[in-house]
Amino acid sequence: MAIALGRLKRLERIRRLSAAQARVELELAAAEVLQVEKSLAAQARSAAESRTQARCALAVADRGEWLLAEAAGEVAGWNTDRLQAALAKRRQALQPARAMYAARHRDEEQVAMLVDSSEAAARQEQGRREQAAADDWFSRRRKAGNRESRDQGSGMREQG
């Protein structure tokens, strides 16, 4: 039983490490998604700022400033398009990472429950063995006490 329990504990450690690795991979995938989302937000702010600058340039009839603002807006649009594609790709990669983490976490919990139940069974078996040993000891003591009583009783009869 101790050998099997040792193997189960090793398996539990392996599953715990596997779940931790899957958690790190999930965190990295989520961080990549967050980074792309932040970049998208920055591009959206840049595009909005470019539009504002373009309107101001038109209001004062500054064609050069208007062209710069329009160009900056176009660049922000192109960056947004590329970042949208990157975000979709990263989100797709996030789903398998979530599924892998959930599966490994579930495996870790199942093995932990198996180890706990094996430990409980081992404790119960040890308790049974200890109780059986105590019962045997008391039984031997009682038999020895009965023999002494019989021997003493027969000795008194012989004396009388």
N, C-alpha and C positions, 0 to 999 in steps of 0.2 A: 504494500500500500504506500509506503514511504517513497519507493522508487517512482511509482506512478504519480504521486503528488509532486515530487521533484520535477518530473518531466512536464507536468501541467503548469508548474510555476515558471519554468523556462519558456513554455509556450505563451504564458501570460505576458512575460516580459517582452517577448518578440512581438506579440500583438499590440502591446502598449507602445512600443517603438514605431511600429508600422502605422498606428493611428496618429502618433505625434508627427511622423513624416507627412502623412496625408493632410494633417491640419496645417503644417507649414506650407505645403504646396497650395492648399486652398487660400491661405492668407496671402501668399505671393500673387496668385491669380486675382484675388480681390483687390490687392494693392495696384496691380497693373490696370484693372478696370477703373479704379478711382483716379489714377494718374491721367488716364486718357480723358475721363470726364472733367477733370480740372483743366486740362489743356483745351478741351472743347469750350468750357466756360470762359477761359481767357480769350479764345478766338471770337467768341460771341461778343465779349466786351470790346474787343478790338474792332470788330465789324461795326458795332453800334457807335463807337467813338469816331470811326472813319466817316460814317454817314452824317454824324453831327458836324464834323469838320467840313465835309463837302457842302452841306447846306449853308454853313456860315460863309464859306468861300464864295458860293454863288450869291449870297446876300450882298457881299461887298464887291462882287464882280472880279474876284481874283482867280483867273483861269488856271494859273500854275498851281496854286494851293488846292484848287478843286481837283485837278488831275492827280496830284499826289494822294489826296484823300480817297479818290475813286480807285487808284491802284492799290492802296493799302486795304481797302474794302474787298477788292477782288482777291488779293493774296489771302486775306482772312477767310474768304469763301472757299478758296481752293484747299486751304489748310483744314477747314471744317469738313469738307468732303472726305479728305484723306483720314482725318481723325474719326469720322463717323464709321468708315469702313474698318479702321483699326479697333474701334469700340465694339462693333458687331463681332469681330473675330475674337476679341478678348472675352466678351460675354459668352460666346460659344465655348471657349476653353474653360470658363468658370463652371459651367454645368457638370462636365465630367469630374472636375475636381471636387465639387460638392458631393456628387454621387460616390466617389471613391472615399472621401472622408466619412460619409455616413456609413458605408459598408464596413470600413475598417474599424470605425468606432463601435458599430454593432458587434463585430467579431470580438473586439476587445472586451466588451461588456459580457458577451456570452461566455468567453473563456474565464473571465473573473468570477462569474456566477458558478461555473463548473468547478473552479478551484475552491470557492467558498463552500460549495456543497460537499466536495471531497474532503476538505478539512473538517467539516462538521461530522461527516461519516467516520473519519479517522478518530476524532475525539470521542464519538459515541462508542466505537469499537474499543478504544482504550478504556473507557469507563466500564464497559462490559467485562473486559479482561480483569480490571482491578477489582470489580465486584465479585467475579468468579474466584479470584485468588483469595479475597477476604472470606468468601463463603467456605472455600476449601479449608482455610486456616481454622475458622471457627468450628467447622465440622470435625476436623482432626482433633482439635482441642476438646470438644465435647466427648468424642469417642474415647480419648485418653482419660478424660475425667470420669467417664462411666466405668472404664476398666479399673481405675484406681478405687472407685467406690465399691465395685464388685470384689476386688481383691481385699480391700479393708473389711468388707462385710463378711467374706468367707473366712478371713483370719480371725474375726471376733467369734464366729461360730465354732471354730476349731478350738479356741481357748476356753470356751464355756462349757 
